Amino acid sequence: MEFFENQHRGPFSGLIFLWRKFQALRLRWQTRKILRALSDKQLKDLGLRREELG
């Protein structure tokens, strides 16, 4: 095993993971908020129904 293969990933790898998960969750919330604001006709144009938004 080479030296670089056995090194620690870094002290902030856990924080970076949490930050990326938070960003993905925030994007999901924003998308749901935008979809909820659309009318039923606009949702139908996208191929969605209001029941599918959850």
PDBQT receptor file of N, H, CA, C and O in Angstrom, charges set to zero:
ATOM      1  N   MET A   1       0.847  -1.174   0.000  1.00  0.00    +0.000 N 
ATOM      2  CA  MET A   1       0.000   0.000   0.000  1.00  0.00    +0.000 C 
ATOM      3  C   MET A   1       0.894   1.240   0.000  1.00  0.00    +0.000 C 
ATOM      4  O   MET A   1       1.841   1.352   0.779  1.00  0.00    +0.000 OA
ATOM      5  N   GLU A   2       0.572   2.134  -0.869  1.00  0.00    +0.000 N 
ATOM      6  H   GLU A   2      -0.196   2.043  -1.502  1.00  0.00    +0.000 HD
ATOM      7  CA  GLU A   2       1.346   3.362  -0.980  1.00  0.00    +0.000 C 
ATOM      8  C   GLU A   2       1.031   4.307   0.177  1.00  0.00    +0.000 C 
ATOM      9  O   GLU A   2       0.019   4.154   0.860  1.00  0.00    +0.000 OA
ATOM     10  N   PHE A   3       1.896   5.266   0.381  1.00  0.00    +0.000 N 
ATOM     11  H   PHE A   3       2.719   5.390  -0.174  1.00  0.00    +0.000 HD
ATOM     12  CA  PHE A   3       1.737   6.225   1.464  1.00  0.00    +0.000 C 
ATOM     13  C   PHE A   3       0.456   7.042   1.316  1.00  0.00    +0.000 C 
ATOM     14  O   PHE A   3      -0.284   7.212   2.285  1.00  0.00    +0.000 OA
ATOM     15  N   PHE A   4       0.189   7.548   0.116  1.00  0.00    +0.000 N 
ATOM     16  H   PHE A   4       0.791   7.410  -0.671  1.00  0.00    +0.000 HD
ATOM     17  CA  PHE A   4      -0.965   8.424  -0.097  1.00  0.00    +0.000 C 
ATOM     18  C   PHE A   4      -2.284   7.673   0.001  1.00  0.00    +0.000 C 
ATOM     19  O   PHE A   4      -3.324   8.300   0.203  1.00  0.00    +0.000 OA
ATOM     20  N   GLU A   5      -2.278   6.353  -0.134  1.00  0.00    +0.000 N 
ATOM     21  H   GLU A   5      -1.434   5.843  -0.298  1.00  0.00    +0.000 HD
ATOM     22  CA  GLU A   5      -3.509   5.581  -0.055  1.00  0.00    +0.000 C 
ATOM     23  C   GLU A   5      -3.985   5.386   1.378  1.00  0.00    +0.000 C 
ATOM     24  O   GLU A   5      -5.151   5.067   1.608  1.00  0.00    +0.000 OA
ATOM     25  N   ASN A   6      -3.098   5.574   2.332  1.00  0.00    +0.000 N 
ATOM     26  H   ASN A   6      -2.150   5.834   2.145  1.00  0.00    +0.000 HD
ATOM     27  CA  ASN A   6      -3.436   5.313   3.726  1.00  0.00    +0.000 C 
ATOM     28  C   ASN A   6      -3.581   6.598   4.537  1.00  0.00    +0.000 C 
ATOM     29  O   ASN A   6      -3.583   6.554   5.767  1.00  0.00    +0.000 OA
ATOM     30  N   GLN A   7      -3.699   7.724   3.873  1.00  0.00    +0.000 N 
ATOM     31  H   GLN A   7      -3.697   7.761   2.874  1.00  0.00    +0.000 HD
ATOM     32  CA  GLN A   7      -3.814   8.995   4.581  1.00  0.00    +0.000 C 
ATOM     33  C   GLN A   7      -5.257   9.252   4.990  1.00  0.00    +0.000 C 
ATOM     34  O   GLN A   7      -6.200   8.756   4.373  1.00  0.00    +0.000 OA
ATOM     35  N   HIS A   8      -5.399  10.039   6.044  1.00  0.00    +0.000 N 
ATOM     36  H   HIS A   8      -4.633  10.442   6.545  1.00  0.00    +0.000 HD
ATOM     37  CA  HIS A   8      -6.722  10.455   6.504  1.00  0.00    +0.000 C 
ATOM     38  C   HIS A   8      -7.319  11.409   5.488  1.00  0.00    +0.000 C 
ATOM     39  O   HIS A   8      -6.592  12.166   4.846  1.00  0.00    +0.000 OA
ATOM     40  N   ARG A   9      -8.621  11.382   5.337  1.00  0.00    +0.000 N 
ATOM     41  H   ARG A   9      -9.212  10.766   5.858  1.00  0.00    +0.000 HD
ATOM     42  CA  ARG A   9      -9.287  12.216   4.335  1.00  0.00    +0.000 C 
ATOM     43  C   ARG A   9      -9.252  13.692   4.690  1.00  0.00    +0.000 C 
ATOM     44  O   ARG A   9      -9.367  14.533   3.798  1.00  0.00    +0.000 OA
ATOM     45  N   GLY A  10      -9.103  14.021   5.917  1.00  0.00    +0.000 N 
ATOM     46  H   GLY A  10      -9.010  13.338   6.641  1.00  0.00    +0.000 HD
ATOM     47  CA  GLY A  10      -9.059  15.414   6.324  1.00  0.00    +0.000 C 
ATOM     48  C   GLY A  10     -10.034  15.677   7.445  1.00  0.00    +0.000 C 
ATOM     49  O   GLY A  10     -11.015  14.949   7.603  1.00  0.00    +0.000 OA
ATOM     50  N   PRO A  11      -9.777  16.706   8.223  1.00  0.00    +0.000 N 
ATOM     51  CA  PRO A  11     -10.619  16.969   9.392  1.00  0.00    +0.000 C 
ATOM     52  C   PRO A  11     -12.017  17.481   9.050  1.00  0.00    +0.000 C 
ATOM     53  O   PRO A  11     -12.922  17.400   9.880  1.00  0.00    +0.000 OA
ATOM     54  N   PHE A  12     -12.201  18.004   7.846  1.00  0.00    +0.000 N 
ATOM     55  H   PHE A  12     -11.465  18.070   7.172  1.00  0.00    +0.000 HD
ATOM     56  CA  PHE A  12     -13.477  18.625   7.506  1.00  0.00    +0.000 C 
ATOM     57  C   PHE A  12     -14.340  17.766   6.593  1.00  0.00    +0.000 C 
ATOM     58  O   PHE A  12     -15.373  18.232   6.113  1.00  0.00    +0.000 OA
ATOM     59  N   SER A  13     -13.943  16.525   6.343  1.00  0.00    +0.000 N 
ATOM     60  H   SER A  13     -13.103  16.146   6.733  1.00  0.00    +0.000 HD
ATOM     61  CA  SER A  13     -14.709  15.692   5.417  1.00  0.00    +0.000 C 
ATOM     62  C   SER A  13     -16.128  15.441   5.926  1.00  0.00    +0.000 C 
ATOM     63  O   SER A  13     -17.068  15.401   5.132  1.00  0.00    +0.000 OA
ATOM     64  N   GLY A  14     -16.292  15.273   7.230  1.00  0.00    +0.000 N 
ATOM     65  H   GLY A  14     -15.528  15.306   7.874  1.00  0.00    +0.000 HD
ATOM     66  CA  GLY A  14     -17.627  15.084   7.795  1.00  0.00    +0.000 C 
ATOM     67  C   GLY A  14     -18.480  16.334   7.683  1.00  0.00    +0.000 C 
ATOM     68  O   GLY A  14     -19.678  16.255   7.413  1.00  0.00    +0.000 OA
ATOM     69  N   LEU A  15     -17.861  17.489   7.890  1.00  0.00    +0.000 N 
ATOM     70  H   LEU A  15     -16.888  17.553   8.108  1.00  0.00    +0.000 HD
ATOM     71  CA  LEU A  15     -18.594  18.750   7.768  1.00  0.00    +0.000 C 
ATOM     72  C   LEU A  15     -18.995  19.022   6.324  1.00  0.00    +0.000 C 
ATOM     73  O   LEU A  15     -20.089  19.521   6.060  1.00  0.00    +0.000 OA
ATOM     74  N   ILE A  16     -18.115  18.694   5.401  1.00  0.00    +0.000 N 
ATOM     75  H   ILE A  16     -17.226  18.288   5.616  1.00  0.00    +0.000 HD
ATOM     76  CA  ILE A  16     -18.434  18.883   3.987  1.00  0.00    +0.000 C 
ATOM     77  C   ILE A  16     -19.604  17.983   3.593  1.00  0.00    +0.000 C 
ATOM     78  O   ILE A  16     -20.502  18.411   2.867  1.00  0.00    +0.000 OA
ATOM     79  N   PHE A  17     -19.595  16.744   4.068  1.00  0.00    +0.000 N 
ATOM     80  H   PHE A  17     -18.866  16.397   4.658  1.00  0.00    +0.000 HD
ATOM     81  CA  PHE A  17     -20.696  15.823   3.800  1.00  0.00    +0.000 C 
ATOM     82  C   PHE A  17     -22.016  16.384   4.324  1.00  0.00    +0.000 C 
ATOM     83  O   PHE A  17     -23.022  16.372   3.615  1.00  0.00    +0.000 OA
ATOM     84  N   LEU A  18     -22.014  16.874   5.562  1.00  0.00    +0.000 N 
ATOM     85  H   LEU A  18     -21.197  16.884   6.138  1.00  0.00    +0.000 HD
ATOM     86  CA  LEU A  18     -23.236  17.433   6.150  1.00  0.00    +0.000 C 
ATOM     87  C   LEU A  18     -23.695  18.670   5.394  1.00  0.00    +0.000 C 
ATOM     88  O   LEU A  18     -24.893  18.853   5.179  1.00  0.00    +0.000 OA
ATOM     89  N   TRP A  19     -22.755  19.523   4.989  1.00  0.00    +0.000 N 
ATOM     90  H   TRP A  19     -21.782  19.374   5.164  1.00  0.00    +0.000 HD
ATOM     91  CA  TRP A  19     -23.100  20.741   4.255  1.00  0.00    +0.000 C 
ATOM     92  C   TRP A  19     -23.755  20.396   2.919  1.00  0.00    +0.000 C 
ATOM     93  O   TRP A  19     -24.734  21.032   2.529  1.00  0.00    +0.000 OA
ATOM     94  N   ARG A  20     -23.226  19.401   2.220  1.00  0.00    +0.000 N 
ATOM     95  H   ARG A  20     -22.431  18.884   2.537  1.00  0.00    +0.000 HD
ATOM     96  CA  ARG A  20     -23.811  19.001   0.936  1.00  0.00    +0.000 C 
ATOM     97  C   ARG A  20     -25.193  18.396   1.117  1.00  0.00    +0.000 C 
ATOM     98  O   ARG A  20     -26.081  18.634   0.299  1.00  0.00    +0.000 OA
ATOM     99  N   LYS A  21     -25.387  17.627   2.163  1.00  0.00    +0.000 N 
ATOM    100  H   LYS A  21     -24.665  17.434   2.828  1.00  0.00    +0.000 HD
ATOM    101  CA  LYS A  21     -26.711  17.066   2.437  1.00  0.00    +0.000 C 
ATOM    102  C   LYS A  21     -27.710  18.173   2.755  1.00  0.00    +0.000 C 
ATOM    103  O   LYS A  21     -28.857  18.131   2.308  1.00  0.00    +0.000 OA
ATOM    104  N   PHE A  22     -27.269  19.169   3.533  1.00  0.00    +0.000 N 
ATOM    105  H   PHE A  22     -26.338  19.204   3.896  1.00  0.00    +0.000 HD
ATOM    106  CA  PHE A  22     -28.136  20.300   3.854  1.00  0.00    +0.000 C 
ATOM    107  C   PHE A  22     -28.512  21.066   2.593  1.00  0.00    +0.000 C 
ATOM    108  O   PHE A  22     -29.670  21.450   2.430  1.00  0.00    +0.000 OA
ATOM    109  N   GLN A  23     -27.557  21.295   1.702  1.00  0.00    +0.000 N 
ATOM    110  H   GLN A  23     -26.616  20.984   1.835  1.00  0.00    +0.000 HD
ATOM    111  CA  GLN A  23     -27.846  22.011   0.465  1.00  0.00    +0.000 C 
ATOM    112  C   GLN A  23     -28.845  21.248  -0.395  1.00  0.00    +0.000 C 
ATOM    113  O   GLN A  23     -29.742  21.851  -0.983  1.00  0.00    +0.000 OA
ATOM    114  N   ALA A  24     -28.699  19.935  -0.473  1.00  0.00    +0.000 N 
ATOM    115  H   ALA A  24     -27.970  19.445   0.004  1.00  0.00    +0.000 HD
ATOM    116  CA  ALA A  24     -29.633  19.126  -1.259  1.00  0.00    +0.000 C 
ATOM    117  C   ALA A  24     -31.037  19.183  -0.659  1.00  0.00    +0.000 C 
ATOM    118  O   ALA A  24     -32.026  19.269  -1.386  1.00  0.00    +0.000 OA
ATOM    119  N   LEU A  25     -31.116  19.136   0.654  1.00  0.00    +0.000 N 
ATOM    120  H   LEU A  25     -30.312  19.066   1.245  1.00  0.00    +0.000 HD
ATOM    121  CA  LEU A  25     -32.409  19.208   1.333  1.00  0.00    +0.000 C 
ATOM    122  C   LEU A  25     -33.061  20.570   1.113  1.00  0.00    +0.000 C 
ATOM    123  O   LEU A  25     -34.265  20.659   0.876  1.00  0.00    +0.000 OA
ATOM    124  N   ARG A  26     -32.255  21.633   1.195  1.00  0.00    +0.000 N 
ATOM    125  H   ARG A  26     -31.276  21.561   1.388  1.00  0.00    +0.000 HD
ATOM    126  CA  ARG A  26     -32.778  22.985   0.975  1.00  0.00    +0.000 C 
ATOM    127  C   ARG A  26     -33.278  23.150  -0.452  1.00  0.00    +0.000 C 
ATOM    128  O   ARG A  26     -34.306  23.792  -0.670  1.00  0.00    +0.000 OA
ATOM    129  N   LEU A  27     -32.579  22.590  -1.422  1.00  0.00    +0.000 N 
ATOM    130  H   LEU A  27     -31.744  22.069  -1.245  1.00  0.00    +0.000 HD
ATOM    131  CA  LEU A  27     -33.017  22.650  -2.816  1.00  0.00    +0.000 C 
ATOM    132  C   LEU A  27     -34.333  21.898  -3.003  1.00  0.00    +0.000 C 
ATOM    133  O   LEU A  27     -35.206  22.343  -3.748  1.00  0.00    +0.000 OA
ATOM    134  N   ARG A  28     -34.473  20.762  -2.329  1.00  0.00    +0.000 N 
ATOM    135  H   ARG A  28     -33.764  20.400  -1.724  1.00  0.00    +0.000 HD
ATOM    136  CA  ARG A  28     -35.717  19.996  -2.399  1.00  0.00    +0.000 C 
ATOM    137  C   ARG A  28     -36.873  20.805  -1.817  1.00  0.00    +0.000 C 
ATOM    138  O   ARG A  28     -37.967  20.821  -2.382  1.00  0.00    +0.000 OA
ATOM    139  N   TRP A  29     -36.633  21.482  -0.680  1.00  0.00    +0.000 N 
ATOM    140  H   TRP A  29     -35.745  21.469  -0.222  1.00  0.00    +0.000 HD
ATOM    141  CA  TRP A  29     -37.679  22.313  -0.073  1.00  0.00    +0.000 C 
ATOM    142  C   TRP A  29     -38.090  23.442  -1.015  1.00  0.00    +0.000 C 
ATOM    143  O   TRP A  29     -39.279  23.723  -1.166  1.00  0.00    +0.000 OA
ATOM    144  N   GLN A  30     -37.121  24.083  -1.642  1.00  0.00    +0.000 N 
ATOM    145  H   GLN A  30     -36.155  23.855  -1.519  1.00  0.00    +0.000 HD
ATOM    146  CA  GLN A  30     -37.425  25.186  -2.554  1.00  0.00    +0.000 C 
ATOM    147  C   GLN A  30     -38.231  24.695  -3.755  1.00  0.00    +0.000 C 
ATOM    148  O   GLN A  30     -39.165  25.362  -4.199  1.00  0.00    +0.000 OA
ATOM    149  N   THR A  31     -37.868  23.537  -4.271  1.00  0.00    +0.000 N 
ATOM    150  H   THR A  31     -37.109  22.995  -3.911  1.00  0.00    +0.000 HD
ATOM    151  CA  THR A  31     -38.588  22.980  -5.419  1.00  0.00    +0.000 C 
ATOM    152  C   THR A  31     -40.033  22.667  -5.047  1.00  0.00    +0.000 C 
ATOM    153  O   THR A  31     -40.957  22.972  -5.802  1.00  0.00    +0.000 OA
ATOM    154  N   ARG A  32     -40.220  22.060  -3.886  1.00  0.00    +0.000 N 
ATOM    155  H   ARG A  32     -39.470  21.812  -3.273  1.00  0.00    +0.000 HD
ATOM    156  CA  ARG A  32     -41.586  21.757  -3.442  1.00  0.00    +0.000 C 
ATOM    157  C   ARG A  32     -42.407  23.026  -3.242  1.00  0.00    +0.000 C 
ATOM    158  O   ARG A  32     -43.592  23.057  -3.573  1.00  0.00    +0.000 OA
ATOM    159  N   LYS A  33     -41.795  24.055  -2.712  1.00  0.00    +0.000 N 
ATOM    160  H   LYS A  33     -40.832  24.030  -2.443  1.00  0.00    +0.000 HD
ATOM    161  CA  LYS A  33     -42.490  25.325  -2.495  1.00  0.00    +0.000 C 
ATOM    162  C   LYS A  33     -42.938  25.926  -3.826  1.00  0.00    +0.000 C 
ATOM    163  O   LYS A  33     -44.057  26.424  -3.942  1.00  0.00    +0.000 OA
ATOM    164  N   ILE A  34     -42.068  25.878  -4.817  1.00  0.00    +0.000 N 
ATOM    165  H   ILE A  34     -41.158  25.474  -4.722  1.00  0.00    +0.000 HD
ATOM    166  CA  ILE A  34     -42.403  26.414  -6.139  1.00  0.00    +0.000 C 
ATOM    167  C   ILE A  34     -43.518  25.597  -6.773  1.00  0.00    +0.000 C 
ATOM    168  O   ILE A  34     -44.447  26.162  -7.349  1.00  0.00    +0.000 OA
ATOM    169  N   LEU A  35     -43.436  24.267  -6.673  1.00  0.00    +0.000 N 
ATOM    170  H   LEU A  35     -42.681  23.808  -6.204  1.00  0.00    +0.000 HD
ATOM    171  CA  LEU A  35     -44.469  23.420  -7.277  1.00  0.00    +0.000 C 
ATOM    172  C   LEU A  35     -45.819  23.606  -6.594  1.00  0.00    +0.000 C 
ATOM    173  O   LEU A  35     -46.857  23.564  -7.255  1.00  0.00    +0.000 OA
ATOM    174  N   ARG A  36     -45.816  23.808  -5.293  1.00  0.00    +0.000 N 
ATOM    175  H   ARG A  36     -44.973  23.842  -4.756  1.00  0.00    +0.000 HD
ATOM    176  CA  ARG A  36     -47.088  24.026  -4.583  1.00  0.00    +0.000 C 
ATOM    177  C   ARG A  36     -47.754  25.332  -4.994  1.00  0.00    +0.000 C 
ATOM    178  O   ARG A  36     -48.974  25.465  -4.901  1.00  0.00    +0.000 OA
ATOM    179  N   ALA A  37     -46.954  26.299  -5.450  1.00  0.00    +0.000 N 
ATOM    180  H   ALA A  37     -45.963  26.191  -5.525  1.00  0.00    +0.000 HD
ATOM    181  CA  ALA A  37     -47.502  27.598  -5.846  1.00  0.00    +0.000 C 
ATOM    182  C   ALA A  37     -48.115  27.561  -7.249  1.00  0.00    +0.000 C 
ATOM    183  O   ALA A  37     -48.830  28.488  -7.631  1.00  0.00    +0.000 OA
ATOM    184  N   LEU A  38     -47.848  26.518  -8.009  1.00  0.00    +0.000 N 
ATOM    185  H   LEU A  38     -47.267  25.765  -7.698  1.00  0.00    +0.000 HD
ATOM    186  CA  LEU A  38     -48.387  26.428  -9.367  1.00  0.00    +0.000 C 
ATOM    187  C   LEU A  38     -49.860  26.028  -9.338  1.00  0.00    +0.000 C 
ATOM    188  O   LEU A  38     -50.333  25.380  -8.405  1.00  0.00    +0.000 OA
ATOM    189  N   SER A  39     -50.563  26.433 -10.381  1.00  0.00    +0.000 N 
ATOM    190  H   SER A  39     -50.179  26.961 -11.140  1.00  0.00    +0.000 HD
ATOM    191  CA  SER A  39     -51.973  26.057 -10.502  1.00  0.00    +0.000 C 
ATOM    192  C   SER A  39     -52.071  24.615 -10.999  1.00  0.00    +0.000 C 
ATOM    193  O   SER A  39     -51.086  24.027 -11.445  1.00  0.00    +0.000 OA
ATOM    194  N   ASP A  40     -53.280  24.062 -10.910  1.00  0.00    +0.000 N 
ATOM    195  H   ASP A  40     -54.079  24.540 -10.547  1.00  0.00    +0.000 HD
ATOM    196  CA  ASP A  40     -53.496  22.684 -11.359  1.00  0.00    +0.000 C 
ATOM    197  C   ASP A  40     -53.235  22.555 -12.864  1.00  0.00    +0.000 C 
ATOM    198  O   ASP A  40     -52.736  21.528 -13.324  1.00  0.00    +0.000 OA
ATOM    199  N   LYS A  41     -53.570  23.589 -13.618  1.00  0.00    +0.000 N 
ATOM    200  H   LYS A  41     -53.975  24.423 -13.244  1.00  0.00    +0.000 HD
ATOM    201  CA  LYS A  41     -53.335  23.568 -15.075  1.00  0.00    +0.000 C 
ATOM    202  C   LYS A  41     -51.832  23.557 -15.367  1.00  0.00    +0.000 C 
ATOM    203  O   LYS A  41     -51.380  22.835 -16.255  1.00  0.00    +0.000 OA
ATOM    204  N   GLN A  42     -51.066  24.345 -14.634  1.00  0.00    +0.000 N 
ATOM    205  H   GLN A  42     -51.433  24.932 -13.912  1.00  0.00    +0.000 HD
ATOM    206  CA  GLN A  42     -49.620  24.377 -14.840  1.00  0.00    +0.000 C 
ATOM    207  C   GLN A  42     -48.976  23.045 -14.445  1.00  0.00    +0.000 C 
ATOM    208  O   GLN A  42     -48.049  22.574 -15.103  1.00  0.00    +0.000 OA
ATOM    209  N   LEU A  43     -49.475  22.453 -13.374  1.00  0.00    +0.000 N 
ATOM    210  H   LEU A  43     -50.229  22.835 -12.839  1.00  0.00    +0.000 HD
ATOM    211  CA  LEU A  43     -48.950  21.147 -12.970  1.00  0.00    +0.000 C 
ATOM    212  C   LEU A  43     -49.261  20.086 -14.020  1.00  0.00    +0.000 C 
ATOM    213  O   LEU A  43     -48.440  19.209 -14.289  1.00  0.00    +0.000 OA
ATOM    214  N   LYS A  44     -50.457  20.171 -14.613  1.00  0.00    +0.000 N 
ATOM    215  H   LYS A  44     -51.124  20.883 -14.394  1.00  0.00    +0.000 HD
ATOM    216  CA  LYS A  44     -50.836  19.215 -15.650  1.00  0.00    +0.000 C 
ATOM    217  C   LYS A  44     -49.913  19.354 -16.861  1.00  0.00    +0.000 C 
ATOM    218  O   LYS A  44     -49.557  18.356 -17.488  1.00  0.00    +0.000 OA
ATOM    219  N   ASP A  45     -49.526  20.587 -17.192  1.00  0.00    +0.000 N 
ATOM    220  H   ASP A  45     -49.815  21.398 -16.683  1.00  0.00    +0.000 HD
ATOM    221  CA  ASP A  45     -48.587  20.794 -18.290  1.00  0.00    +0.000 C 
ATOM    222  C   ASP A  45     -47.240  20.125 -18.007  1.00  0.00    +0.000 C 
ATOM    223  O   ASP A  45     -46.550  19.703 -18.935  1.00  0.00    +0.000 OA
ATOM    224  N   LEU A  46     -46.873  20.028 -16.751  1.00  0.00    +0.000 N 
ATOM    225  H   LEU A  46     -47.434  20.371 -15.997  1.00  0.00    +0.000 HD
ATOM    226  CA  LEU A  46     -45.619  19.371 -16.365  1.00  0.00    +0.000 C 
ATOM    227  C   LEU A  46     -45.778  17.858 -16.220  1.00  0.00    +0.000 C 
ATOM    228  O   LEU A  46     -44.797  17.134 -16.053  1.00  0.00    +0.000 OA
ATOM    229  N   GLY A  47     -47.016  17.396 -16.286  1.00  0.00    +0.000 N 
ATOM    230  H   GLY A  47     -47.813  17.985 -16.422  1.00  0.00    +0.000 HD
ATOM    231  CA  GLY A  47     -47.270  15.963 -16.143  1.00  0.00    +0.000 C 
ATOM    232  C   GLY A  47     -47.390  15.535 -14.694  1.00  0.00    +0.000 C 
ATOM    233  O   GLY A  47     -47.146  14.375 -14.362  1.00  0.00    +0.000 OA
ATOM    234  N   LEU A  48     -47.764  16.468 -13.829  1.00  0.00    +0.000 N 
ATOM    235  H   LEU A  48     -47.961  17.410 -14.099  1.00  0.00    +0.000 HD
ATOM    236  CA  LEU A  48     -47.908  16.176 -12.397  1.00  0.00    +0.000 C 
ATOM    237  C   LEU A  48     -49.338  16.440 -11.949  1.00  0.00    +0.000 C 
ATOM    238  O   LEU A  48     -50.085  17.174 -12.597  1.00  0.00    +0.000 OA
ATOM    239  N   ARG A  49     -49.699  15.833 -10.837  1.00  0.00    +0.000 N 
ATOM    240  H   ARG A  49     -49.092  15.237 -10.310  1.00  0.00    +0.000 HD
ATOM    241  CA  ARG A  49     -50.955  16.113 -10.168  1.00  0.00    +0.000 C 
ATOM    242  C   ARG A  49     -50.669  16.627  -8.777  1.00  0.00    +0.000 C 
ATOM    243  O   ARG A  49     -49.609  16.355  -8.212  1.00  0.00    +0.000 OA
ATOM    244  N   ARG A  50     -51.599  17.362  -8.228  1.00  0.00    +0.000 N 
ATOM    245  H   ARG A  50     -52.459  17.584  -8.687  1.00  0.00    +0.000 HD
ATOM    246  CA  ARG A  50     -51.404  17.943  -6.899  1.00  0.00    +0.000 C 
ATOM    247  C   ARG A  50     -51.187  16.850  -5.835  1.00  0.00    +0.000 C 
ATOM    248  O   ARG A  50     -50.450  17.056  -4.871  1.00  0.00    +0.000 OA
ATOM    249  N   GLU A  51     -51.831  15.691  -6.018  1.00  0.00    +0.000 N 
ATOM    250  H   GLU A  51     -52.430  15.523  -6.802  1.00  0.00    +0.000 HD
ATOM    251  CA  GLU A  51     -51.687  14.599  -5.047  1.00  0.00    +0.000 C 
ATOM    252  C   GLU A  51     -50.268  14.047  -5.020  1.00  0.00    +0.000 C 
ATOM    253  O   GLU A  51     -49.835  13.510  -4.001  1.00  0.00    +0.000 OA
ATOM    254  N   GLU A  52     -49.548  14.172  -6.115  1.00  0.00    +0.000 N 
ATOM    255  H   GLU A  52     -49.900  14.608  -6.943  1.00  0.00    +0.000 HD
ATOM    256  CA  GLU A  52     -48.194  13.643  -6.200  1.00  0.00    +0.000 C 
ATOM    257  C   GLU A  52     -47.159  14.520  -5.495  1.00  0.00    +0.000 C 
ATOM    258  O   GLU A  52     -46.040  14.079  -5.234  1.00  0.00    +0.000 OA
ATOM    259  N   LEU A  53     -47.532  15.743  -5.195  1.00  0.00    +0.000 N 
ATOM    260  H   LEU A  53     -48.441  16.101  -5.407  1.00  0.00    +0.000 HD
ATOM    261  CA  LEU A  53     -46.565  16.660  -4.573  1.00  0.00    +0.000 C 
ATOM    262  C   LEU A  53     -46.293  16.305  -3.118  1.00  0.00    +0.000 C 
ATOM    263  O   LEU A  53     -45.183  16.508  -2.626  1.00  0.00    +0.000 OA
ATOM    264  N   GLY A  54     -47.267  15.794  -2.450  1.00  0.00    +0.000 N 
ATOM    265  H   GLY A  54     -48.169  15.630  -2.850  1.00  0.00    +0.000 HD
ATOM    266  CA  GLY A  54     -47.104  15.353  -1.068  1.00  0.00    +0.000 C 
ATOM    267  C   GLY A  54     -46.780  16.398  -0.150  1.00  0.00    +0.000 C 
ATOM    268  O   GLY A  54     -46.619  16.143   1.044  1.00  0.00    +0.000 OA
TER     269      GLY A  54
